[in-house]
Amino acid sequence: MSEYHAYEKALTPEDLTRLFVQRANAKDADGIAALYEPDAVMAYPPGQQTAGRAAIREFWAKALPNMPRFEPEPPLPTLLSGDIALTSTPPKDGAGARAQVARRQSDGSWLRLLDYPELGRHG
């Protein structure tokens, strides 16, 4: 999708979380969508899945206006295997974790493939 080329790219898997926080606080749903592969899947809202970059953009476009400011969370060490990375952060409230699978793109940048924003909070 060419409309996403103007955004800063994640040069490391860890950049994805930093860029997500910046764009969420700017209420930029297009910018958030640009962090995901076209067929990415996000396990959100709770108990549901949002599949595809377009659906992820639509979800954030509706959700962001009502969300509080996002605070950066220090990442846990990235687990890397070739072009696949597992990134995670412990939420500040200590409940569960956030986990993402990212894939290195042909230009060397990284995009999210799978996103589990609230792993372990449900049930």
C-alpha positions as CSV (number, residue, x, y, z in Angstrom):
1,M,0.0,0.0,0.0
2,S,1.8,3.1,-1.2
3,E,0.1,5.5,1.2
4,Y,2.2,4.0,4.0
5,H,5.7,4.6,2.4
6,A,6.1,8.1,3.8
7,Y,6.2,6.9,7.4
8,E,9.5,6.2,9.3
9,K,10.3,2.5,9.1
10,A,11.2,0.3,12.0
11,L,14.9,-0.5,11.4
12,T,14.9,-3.0,14.4
13,P,12.1,-5.1,15.8
14,E,12.2,-2.9,19.0
15,D,11.5,0.2,16.9
16,L,8.0,-1.1,16.3
17,T,6.9,-0.5,19.9
18,R,8.4,2.9,20.0
19,L,6.8,3.9,16.8
20,F,3.4,2.5,17.9
21,V,3.5,4.6,21.0
22,Q,4.4,7.8,19.1
23,R,1.7,7.2,16.5
24,A,-1.0,6.2,19.0
25,N,-0.3,9.3,21.0
26,A,-0.6,11.3,17.8
27,K,-4.0,9.6,17.2
28,D,-2.6,8.4,13.8
29,A,-4.4,5.3,12.7
30,D,-2.7,5.3,9.3
31,G,0.6,5.5,11.0
32,I,-0.2,2.5,13.2
33,A,-1.4,0.5,10.3
34,A,1.9,1.2,8.5
35,L,3.6,-0.9,11.3
36,Y,1.7,-4.1,10.2
37,E,2.1,-6.5,7.3
38,P,-0.9,-6.5,4.9
39,D,-2.2,-9.8,6.3
40,A,-1.2,-9.2,10.0
41,V,-3.5,-10.4,12.8
42,M,-4.0,-8.5,16.1
43,A,-5.6,-10.3,19.0
44,Y,-7.7,-7.4,20.0
45,P,-10.3,-6.3,21.1
46,P,-10.3,-8.8,23.9
47,G,-11.6,-12.2,22.9
48,Q,-11.5,-11.3,19.2
49,Q,-9.1,-10.9,16.3
50,T,-8.6,-8.1,13.9
51,A,-7.2,-9.4,10.6
52,G,-5.5,-7.4,7.9
53,R,-3.9,-4.0,7.8
54,A,-7.1,-2.3,6.6
55,A,-9.1,-3.7,9.5
56,I,-6.4,-2.8,12.0
57,R,-6.4,0.7,10.7
58,E,-10.1,0.9,11.0
59,F,-10.1,-0.5,14.5
60,W,-7.5,2.1,15.7
61,A,-9.3,5.0,13.8
62,K,-12.4,4.2,16.0
63,A,-10.5,3.4,19.2
64,L,-7.8,6.1,19.4
65,P,-10.0,9.2,20.0
66,N,-11.2,7.6,23.3
67,M,-8.0,6.2,24.5
68,P,-5.7,7.7,27.1
69,R,-2.1,8.6,26.4
70,F,0.2,5.6,25.9
71,E,3.3,5.4,28.0
72,P,6.5,3.7,26.7
73,E,7.2,0.4,28.3
74,P,10.8,-1.0,28.5
75,P,11.0,-4.0,26.2
76,L,12.1,-7.5,27.2
77,P,15.0,-9.0,25.2
78,T,14.0,-9.7,21.6
79,L,14.1,-13.4,20.5
80,L,15.4,-13.5,16.9
81,S,15.5,-16.3,14.4
82,G,16.5,-15.2,10.9
83,D,13.9,-12.8,9.6
84,I,11.4,-13.5,12.4
85,A,11.5,-11.7,15.8
86,L,9.5,-12.1,19.0
87,T,9.2,-8.8,20.9
88,S,7.4,-8.3,24.2
89,T,6.9,-5.7,27.0
90,P,5.6,-6.1,30.5
91,P,2.7,-3.6,31.0
92,K,3.3,-1.0,33.7
93,D,0.4,-2.4,35.7
94,G,2.2,-5.8,35.9
95,A,-0.7,-7.7,34.5
96,G,0.2,-10.2,31.8
97,A,2.4,-9.2,28.9
98,R,2.3,-7.8,25.4
99,A,3.9,-9.9,22.7
100,Q,4.4,-9.4,18.9
101,V,5.9,-11.4,16.1
102,A,7.7,-9.2,13.5
103,R,9.1,-10.1,10.2
104,R,12.1,-8.5,8.4
105,Q,11.0,-7.0,5.1
106,S,12.9,-7.1,1.8
107,D,14.2,-3.6,2.4
108,G,15.6,-4.6,5.9
109,S,12.8,-2.9,7.8
110,W,10.5,-4.7,10.2
111,L,6.7,-5.0,10.3
112,R,4.4,-6.7,12.8
113,L,2.9,-10.0,11.7
114,L,1.1,-11.0,14.9
115,D,0.2,-8.7,17.8
116,Y,-1.1,-9.9,21.2
117,P,-1.5,-6.6,23.1
118,E,-2.9,-8.1,26.3
119,L,-1.5,-11.7,26.6
120,G,-2.5,-13.2,29.9
121,R,-5.0,-10.6,31.0
122,H,-8.1,-12.7,30.2
123,G,-9.5,-15.7,31.8
